[in-house]
Amino acid sequence: MKKIIFIVVICVLLALNLSSCSKESPTGNDHSIIVEEYDPTIDIDGNVYKTMKIGDQIWMVENLNVSHFRNGDSIPEAKTPAEWQLAGNEHKPAWCYYNNDPANAKKYGKLYNWYAINDPRGLGPAGWRVPNNKEWGEFIDYLGGSNEAGSKMKSTTGWGSNGNGDNSGGFTGLPGGGRLVNGDFVDMGRAGIWWGSSESSTSTAWGYNLNKSDGLVLRGSFDKATGLSVRSIYYSSDSNDTTSVRTLYEKLHQALDSALNTSSGKGISAAVILSDGQTWIGVSGISHGTSAITPDMRFSAGSIAKIFTATTILQLVEEDKLTLNDSLDKWLPAYPNIDSTITIRQLLNHTSGLYDFVDNDNYWNAIFSDPSKVWTPEEILLTFVRQPVFPKGTGWNYATTNYLLLRMIIKKITRTEISAVNQARFWTPLGLTNSFTSIRGALPALMAHGWYDLNGDGTYDDFSS
């Protein structure tokens, strides 16, 4: 029988059908458990949830069953194992019914991966959130600690012979099971597991587990691509409420995942140098297939390379090799559709009016029809540049054509290939040991794949494979 595997702080336990290490003697409660009915709450889909005030906290006592984020965006349903795995690999939100059977929703709600509960668009009714470790811990402690709380959290029915609880804690926990990273469904009727909002690592987060076989509640570390049930807790909007404050690293990871989820991209990598000198590095999504982005993967720089081209031009100005008012005809021969009186300054600030050759569909058709061909700058200018979009100096239009011409001027002045120029002026002096400019050389290992809509069907294709 397949089971979800997770790590428990005190001892390692396998799966959802847990076997305990050694049990401590019950601590007992020195207070009465106070459970009071509270006002129901409603989500964006119109689902109404019973709530209870349990001690000082207000909990939903039913599992979340919503299919839209708080802002109205749809949460993707992942039915097949392939769909579920892809969502996890790309760090994107997903939900499902246990066994993909909608009949399970009324009793058990939906199963969500952690990326759904952590999405900044918000999961569940306004004013409610997935509880963090502190809030789960306070709740469990209020019910007598992890050795006693399980029986008080379990519903009085639904767990089978000798598995039911007394529900004196009002939680009404049911054994809704879960979904493994590979898409398999496991443990309905034997275990109930609920997400917490706190991360245990970059790839795992904490969850809280009840089992049919005992009265414990155990905290475990689950892969974020796992499907678990969700409960929400009411929180105050008071500025003094610090329980909702995430750590800076959590906020950075959330921002990274959000940036990927709201784009059509496949993978993303970022680094932030903090004020104390530490560097935060985060990744999200995939490079290709099921291969996740890793921190040591290199990405194609794209138009970031323009920064180095512009800096080199300004350095050459400082070195009295040229001036910003120099016109093209001082350095390059004439080309069709290119005004030779355009200045270097106009190339730098995109006021030349030149047509951007990357807007020419014929350019991309040529690139992808023969990916091994290396097009020279001269060939690109002669083949793909059309008439200007406006006379020089009368408007602004971002055009890669401008910087292609600047690179040609740099080569003319330095008599050096741009790859060697970048190496000498930037990569070596600045210690950028993982940066390189490759024109004809072999690409290094650990390159993130590039994606493009090759056939115009609206779906991005891996053109690096």
C-alpha positions as CSV (number, residue, x, y, z in Angstrom):
1,M,0.0,0.0,0.0
2,K,1.4,3.4,-1.0
3,K,1.7,6.0,1.7
4,I,2.8,9.6,1.9
5,I,6.2,9.8,3.5
6,F,7.1,12.7,5.7
7,I,9.5,13.6,8.5
8,V,8.3,14.1,12.1
9,V,10.5,16.1,14.4
10,I,10.8,13.6,17.3
11,C,11.0,10.4,15.2
12,V,10.7,9.3,11.6
13,L,7.4,7.8,10.8
14,L,6.3,6.3,7.6
15,A,3.3,7.6,5.7
16,L,-0.1,8.5,6.8
17,N,-0.8,5.2,8.5
18,L,1.6,6.2,11.3
19,S,3.2,4.0,13.9
20,S,4.5,5.9,16.8
21,C,7.8,5.8,18.6
22,S,7.4,6.0,22.3
23,K,4.4,7.7,23.8
24,E,4.8,10.1,26.6
25,S,2.4,10.0,29.5
26,P,-0.6,12.2,28.9
27,T,0.0,15.7,30.2
28,G,-3.6,16.3,31.1
29,N,-5.4,19.7,30.9
30,D,-5.5,22.1,33.7
31,H,-8.3,24.1,32.0
32,S,-11.6,23.4,30.5
33,I,-11.8,23.3,26.7
34,I,-14.3,26.0,25.6
35,V,-15.8,25.5,22.1
36,E,-18.4,28.0,20.9
37,E,-20.3,28.2,17.6
38,Y,-19.3,31.2,15.6
39,D,-20.8,33.0,12.5
40,P,-20.5,30.9,9.3
41,T,-18.3,32.2,6.6
42,I,-18.6,32.0,2.8
43,D,-16.0,31.8,0.0
44,I,-16.0,33.3,-3.5
45,D,-17.7,30.2,-4.9
46,G,-20.6,30.5,-2.5
47,N,-19.6,27.6,-0.3
48,V,-20.7,28.2,3.3
49,Y,-18.4,26.9,6.2
50,K,-19.3,26.3,9.8
51,T,-16.9,27.9,12.2
52,M,-16.1,27.5,15.9
53,K,-14.3,29.6,18.5
54,I,-11.9,27.2,20.1
55,G,-10.2,28.9,23.0
56,D,-9.0,32.2,21.7
57,Q,-8.9,31.1,18.1
58,I,-11.7,30.9,15.4
59,W,-11.4,27.9,13.1
60,M,-13.3,26.6,10.1
61,V,-14.5,23.2,11.1
62,E,-15.0,22.0,7.5
63,N,-12.3,21.5,4.8
64,L,-11.9,24.1,2.1
65,N,-13.8,23.4,-1.1
66,V,-13.1,26.5,-3.2
67,S,-11.9,26.5,-6.8
68,H,-11.1,30.2,-7.2
69,F,-8.6,32.5,-5.6
70,R,-10.0,35.4,-3.6
71,N,-9.5,37.8,-6.5
72,G,-11.6,35.6,-8.8
73,D,-8.8,33.9,-10.7
74,S,-9.5,30.2,-11.3
75,I,-7.3,27.7,-9.5
76,P,-6.3,25.0,-12.0
77,E,-7.8,21.5,-11.4
78,A,-5.2,18.8,-12.0
79,K,-6.9,15.5,-12.7
80,T,-4.3,13.2,-14.3
81,P,-1.0,12.2,-12.7
82,A,0.8,14.1,-15.4
83,E,-1.1,17.3,-14.8
84,W,-0.5,17.0,-11.0
85,Q,3.2,16.4,-11.5
86,L,3.6,19.3,-13.9
87,A,1.9,21.7,-11.5
88,G,4.3,20.6,-8.8
89,N,7.4,20.8,-11.0
90,E,6.5,24.3,-12.1
91,H,5.6,25.4,-8.6
92,K,2.1,26.3,-9.7
93,P,-1.2,26.0,-7.7
94,A,-3.5,23.1,-8.3
95,W,-6.4,21.3,-6.6
96,C,-8.2,18.0,-7.1
97,Y,-10.9,15.8,-5.6
98,Y,-9.8,12.6,-4.0
99,N,-9.8,10.0,-6.8
100,N,-11.0,12.9,-9.0
101,D,-14.5,12.1,-7.7
102,P,-16.6,15.3,-7.0
103,A,-18.8,13.2,-4.7
104,N,-15.9,13.4,-2.1
105,A,-16.1,17.1,-2.0
106,K,-19.1,17.5,0.3
107,K,-17.6,15.5,3.0
108,Y,-13.8,16.0,2.6
109,G,-13.5,19.2,0.5
110,K,-10.7,19.5,-2.1
111,L,-7.0,18.6,-1.9
112,Y,-4.6,21.4,-2.7
113,N,-0.8,21.6,-3.3
114,W,1.1,24.1,-1.1
115,Y,1.5,26.5,-4.0
116,A,-2.2,27.1,-4.0
117,I,-2.4,27.9,-0.3
118,N,0.7,30.2,-0.5
119,D,-0.5,32.1,-3.6
120,P,-0.7,35.8,-3.0
121,R,-4.1,36.0,-4.6
122,G,-5.5,34.4,-1.4
123,L,-7.2,31.1,-0.8
124,G,-10.5,31.0,1.0
125,P,-12.8,33.7,2.4
126,A,-11.5,37.2,3.1
127,G,-10.3,37.6,6.6
128,W,-9.2,33.9,6.8
129,R,-5.9,32.3,6.2
130,V,-4.1,28.9,6.4
131,P,-2.7,28.7,9.9
132,N,1.0,28.9,10.4
133,N,3.1,26.7,12.8
134,K,2.6,29.1,15.7
135,E,-1.2,29.0,15.3
136,W,-1.3,25.2,14.9
137,G,0.9,24.9,18.0
138,E,-1.3,27.1,20.1
139,F,-4.3,25.1,19.0
140,I,-2.8,21.7,19.8
141,D,-1.4,22.9,23.1
142,Y,-4.9,24.2,24.0
143,L,-6.3,20.7,23.5
144,G,-3.6,19.1,25.7
145,G,-0.6,18.7,23.5
146,S,0.2,16.3,20.6
147,N,-0.4,13.2,22.6
148,E,-4.0,14.1,23.5
149,A,-5.2,16.6,20.9
150,G,-5.8,14.0,18.1
151,S,-8.7,12.3,19.8
152,K,-10.2,15.7,20.5
153,M,-9.8,16.9,16.9
154,K,-11.3,13.7,15.3
155,S,-15.0,13.6,14.4
156,T,-17.1,11.1,16.3
157,T,-17.9,9.2,13.0
158,G,-16.1,8.5,9.8
159,W,-12.9,6.8,11.1
160,G,-14.2,3.3,11.3
161,S,-14.1,0.8,14.1
162,N,-12.1,2.1,17.1
163,G,-10.8,5.0,15.1
164,N,-13.3,7.8,16.0
165,G,-12.5,10.6,18.3
166,D,-14.7,12.5,20.8
167,N,-14.5,15.9,18.9
168,S,-14.3,17.7,22.2
169,G,-12.0,20.2,20.5
170,G,-14.7,21.0,17.9
171,F,-12.3,20.5,14.9
172,T,-14.4,17.7,13.3
173,G,-11.4,16.2,11.6
174,L,-12.2,13.6,8.9
175,P,-9.8,11.1,7.2
176,G,-9.8,12.7,3.7
177,G,-6.4,11.2,2.7
178,G,-4.0,12.9,0.3
179,R,-2.3,12.9,-3.1
180,L,1.3,12.0,-3.6
181,V,3.7,14.0,-5.7
182,N,3.4,11.4,-8.5
183,G,-0.4,11.8,-8.6
184,D,-1.5,8.7,-6.6
185,F,-4.3,9.0,-4.1
186,V,-3.7,7.4,-0.7
187,D,-5.1,6.9,2.8
188,M,-8.8,8.1,2.6
189,G,-10.5,6.6,5.6
190,R,-7.2,6.2,7.5
191,A,-5.7,9.6,7.8
192,G,-6.5,13.3,7.6
193,I,-3.7,15.8,6.9
194,W,-4.0,19.6,6.7
195,W,-1.5,22.1,5.4
196,G,0.2,24.7,7.5
197,S,1.4,27.9,5.8
198,S,5.0,27.6,7.2
199,E,7.8,26.2,5.1
200,S,10.2,23.6,6.4
201,S,12.6,24.1,3.5
202,T,12.6,25.5,0.0
203,S,10.8,22.4,-1.3
204,T,8.8,21.3,1.7
205,A,6.2,22.7,4.1
206,W,4.6,21.6,7.4
207,G,1.4,19.7,7.6
208,Y,-0.6,18.2,10.5
209,N,-1.7,14.6,10.6
210,L,-4.4,12.6,12.4
211,N,-4.5,8.8,12.1
212,K,-7.1,6.2,12.5
213,S,-4.8,4.1,14.7
214,D,-4.2,6.5,17.5
215,G,-5.2,9.7,19.2
216,L,-2.0,11.7,18.3
217,V,-1.6,14.8,16.2
218,L,1.7,14.9,14.5
219,R,3.5,17.6,12.5
220,G,5.3,16.4,9.4
221,S,7.3,17.9,6.5
222,F,5.6,17.4,3.1
223,D,6.8,18.1,-0.4
224,K,5.0,21.2,-1.6
225,A,3.7,19.3,-4.6
226,T,1.7,17.0,-2.3
227,G,-2.1,17.3,-2.1
228,L,-3.5,17.9,1.4
229,S,-6.7,19.2,2.9
230,V,-7.0,22.8,4.1
231,R,-8.5,24.5,7.1
232,S,-8.5,28.2,7.7
233,I,-8.3,30.4,10.8
234,Y,-9.8,33.8,11.2
235,Y,-7.2,36.5,11.7
236,S,-7.3,40.1,12.9
237,S,-6.4,43.0,10.5
238,D,-5.0,44.8,13.5
239,S,-1.5,46.1,12.8
240,N,-0.4,44.6,16.1
241,D,-1.2,41.1,14.9
242,T,2.2,39.7,14.1
243,T,1.1,36.1,13.5
244,S,0.5,36.8,9.8
245,V,3.9,38.3,9.2
246,R,6.1,36.0,7.0
247,T,9.8,36.0,7.2
248,L,11.6,37.9,4.5
249,Y,12.8,34.7,2.8
250,E,9.2,33.4,2.8
251,K,8.0,36.7,1.2
252,L,10.8,36.5,-1.4
253,H,9.9,32.9,-2.3
254,Q,6.2,33.9,-2.5
255,A,7.0,36.8,-4.8
256,L,9.1,34.5,-7.0
257,D,6.4,31.9,-7.3
258,S,3.8,34.6,-7.9
259,A,5.9,36.1,-10.7
260,L,6.1,32.8,-12.4
261,N,2.5,31.9,-11.9
262,T,1.2,35.1,-13.4
263,S,3.4,34.8,-16.5
264,S,3.6,32.3,-19.3
265,G,7.1,31.3,-18.3
266,K,8.3,27.9,-17.4
267,G,11.1,28.6,-14.9
268,I,12.7,31.5,-13.0
269,S,15.8,32.1,-10.9
270,A,16.6,35.1,-8.7
271,A,19.1,36.4,-6.2
272,V,18.9,39.2,-3.7
273,I,21.9,40.7,-1.9
274,L,20.6,41.8,1.5
275,S,21.7,44.7,3.6
276,D,23.6,42.4,6.0
277,G,25.7,41.1,3.0
278,Q,23.9,37.7,2.8
279,T,22.6,36.6,-0.5
280,W,19.1,35.0,-0.9
281,I,18.8,32.7,-3.9
282,G,15.5,31.3,-5.1
283,V,14.2,29.2,-8.0
284,S,10.8,28.2,-9.2
285,G,9.5,26.1,-12.1
286,I,11.1,23.8,-14.6
287,S,13.9,24.0,-17.2
288,H,12.5,21.2,-19.4
289,G,10.5,18.0,-19.0
290,T,10.4,17.3,-15.3
291,S,13.8,18.8,-14.6
292,A,13.3,21.6,-12.1
293,I,15.3,24.9,-12.2
294,T,18.3,24.7,-9.9
295,P,20.3,27.6,-8.4
296,D,23.4,26.7,-10.4
297,M,21.6,26.8,-13.8
298,R,22.7,29.4,-16.3
299,F,20.0,31.4,-18.2
300,S,20.2,33.1,-21.5
301,A,20.8,36.8,-20.8
302,G,18.6,38.1,-23.6
303,S,18.4,41.9,-23.6
304,I,20.3,42.2,-20.4
305,A,23.3,42.1,-22.7
306,K,22.4,45.6,-23.8
307,I,23.6,46.9,-20.5
308,F,27.1,45.7,-21.2
309,T,27.0,47.0,-24.8
310,A,25.9,50.5,-23.5
311,T,28.6,50.5,-20.8
312,T,31.3,49.6,-23.3
313,I,30.3,52.5,-25.5
314,L,30.4,54.9,-22.6
315,Q,33.9,53.5,-21.6
316,L,35.1,54.1,-25.2
317,V,33.8,57.7,-24.9
318,E,35.9,58.1,-21.7
319,E,38.8,56.6,-23.6
320,D,38.4,59.2,-26.4
321,K,37.8,56.5,-28.9
322,L,34.5,58.0,-30.1
323,T,31.8,60.5,-29.1
324,L,28.1,60.2,-28.6
325,N,27.5,62.6,-31.4
326,D,29.4,60.5,-33.9
327,S,27.1,59.4,-36.8
328,L,26.9,55.9,-38.2
329,D,28.7,56.8,-41.4
330,K,31.9,57.5,-39.4
331,W,32.2,53.9,-38.4
332,L,30.0,51.6,-40.6
333,P,29.1,51.3,-44.3
334,A,25.6,52.1,-45.5
335,Y,22.8,49.6,-45.2
336,P,19.3,49.6,-46.6
337,N,16.6,51.3,-44.5
338,I,19.3,52.7,-42.1
339,D,19.9,56.4,-42.0
340,S,23.7,56.8,-41.9
341,T,23.4,60.2,-40.1
342,I,21.9,58.6,-37.0
343,T,24.1,59.3,-34.0
344,I,25.5,56.9,-31.4
345,R,23.4,58.7,-28.7
346,Q,20.2,58.0,-30.7
347,L,21.2,54.3,-30.9
348,L,21.7,54.2,-27.2
349,N,18.5,55.8,-26.2
350,H,16.3,54.2,-28.9
351,T,15.4,57.5,-30.6
352,S,16.9,56.4,-34.0
353,G,13.5,55.4,-35.4
354,L,15.0,52.1,-36.8
355,Y,12.8,49.1,-37.4
356,D,13.4,46.3,-34.9
357,F,14.4,43.2,-36.8
358,V,13.1,40.9,-34.1
359,D,9.5,42.1,-35.0
360,N,10.0,40.5,-38.4
361,D,8.4,37.1,-38.5
362,N,10.8,36.1,-41.3
363,Y,13.6,36.5,-38.8
364,W,12.2,33.9,-36.4
365,N,11.2,31.6,-39.2
366,A,14.8,31.6,-40.4
367,I,16.2,31.1,-36.9
368,F,14.1,28.1,-36.1
369,S,14.2,26.5,-39.6
370,D,18.0,26.3,-39.2
371,P,19.0,26.7,-35.6
372,S,22.6,25.7,-36.3
373,K,23.2,28.7,-38.6
374,V,25.0,31.6,-37.1
375,W,23.7,34.8,-38.7
376,T,26.3,37.6,-38.9
377,P,25.2,41.2,-38.0
378,E,25.6,42.2,-41.6
379,E,23.3,39.4,-42.8
380,I,20.7,40.4,-40.3
381,L,20.8,44.1,-41.3
382,L,20.6,43.2,-45.0
383,T,17.8,40.6,-44.7
384,F,15.4,41.6,-41.9
385,V,15.5,45.4,-41.3
386,R,12.5,47.1,-42.9
387,Q,11.7,50.8,-43.3
388,P,12.1,53.1,-40.2
389,V,9.1,53.6,-38.0
390,F,9.8,57.4,-37.7
391,P,12.5,59.9,-38.7
392,K,15.5,59.9,-36.4
393,G,15.1,61.9,-33.2
394,T,11.3,62.4,-33.5
395,G,10.1,59.6,-31.2
396,W,11.1,56.6,-29.1
397,N,11.0,52.9,-30.2
398,Y,12.8,50.0,-28.5
399,A,14.8,48.2,-31.2
400,T,17.4,45.5,-30.9
401,T,18.7,46.9,-34.2
402,N,20.2,49.8,-32.4
403,Y,22.3,47.7,-30.2
404,L,23.4,45.4,-33.0
405,L,24.8,48.4,-34.7
406,L,26.5,49.5,-31.5
407,R,28.2,46.1,-31.1
408,M,29.4,46.4,-34.7
409,I,31.0,49.8,-33.8
410,I,32.6,48.2,-30.7
411,K,34.2,45.5,-32.8
412,K,35.3,48.1,-35.4
413,I,37.1,50.2,-32.7
414,T,38.5,47.4,-30.5
415,R,39.2,45.0,-33.4
416,T,38.0,42.3,-31.0
417,E,35.0,40.0,-30.9
418,I,32.3,41.1,-28.5
419,S,32.7,37.9,-26.4
420,A,36.4,38.8,-25.7
421,V,35.4,42.5,-25.1
422,N,32.9,41.4,-22.4
423,Q,35.4,39.0,-20.9
424,A,38.1,41.6,-20.6
425,R,35.9,44.5,-19.5
426,F,33.3,42.8,-17.3
427,W,33.5,39.0,-16.6
428,T,37.1,38.9,-15.4
429,P,37.4,42.2,-13.5
430,L,34.0,41.8,-11.7
431,G,34.5,38.1,-10.9
432,L,31.5,37.0,-13.0
433,T,32.8,33.5,-13.4
434,N,29.5,32.0,-14.5
435,S,28.8,34.7,-17.2
436,F,29.9,34.3,-20.8
437,T,29.2,35.5,-24.3
438,S,28.9,32.6,-26.7
439,I,28.7,33.3,-30.4
440,R,30.1,30.0,-31.9
441,G,31.4,28.3,-28.9
442,A,29.8,25.3,-27.2
443,L,27.3,26.0,-24.4
444,P,28.3,24.9,-20.9
445,A,26.4,22.3,-18.9
446,L,23.5,23.3,-16.7
447,M,21.8,25.7,-19.1
448,A,18.1,26.4,-18.5
449,H,16.2,25.6,-21.7
450,G,14.6,28.3,-23.8
451,W,10.9,28.2,-24.7
452,Y,9.1,29.8,-27.7
453,D,5.8,29.3,-29.5
454,L,7.3,27.7,-32.6
455,N,4.0,26.9,-34.4
456,G,1.8,29.8,-33.3
457,D,-0.6,27.5,-31.4
458,G,-0.4,29.6,-28.2
459,T,1.7,26.9,-26.4
460,Y,5.4,27.4,-25.7
461,D,7.8,24.8,-27.1
462,D,11.2,23.8,-25.8
463,F,13.5,24.9,-28.6
464,S,16.7,23.9,-26.7
465,S,16.0,20.2,-27.0
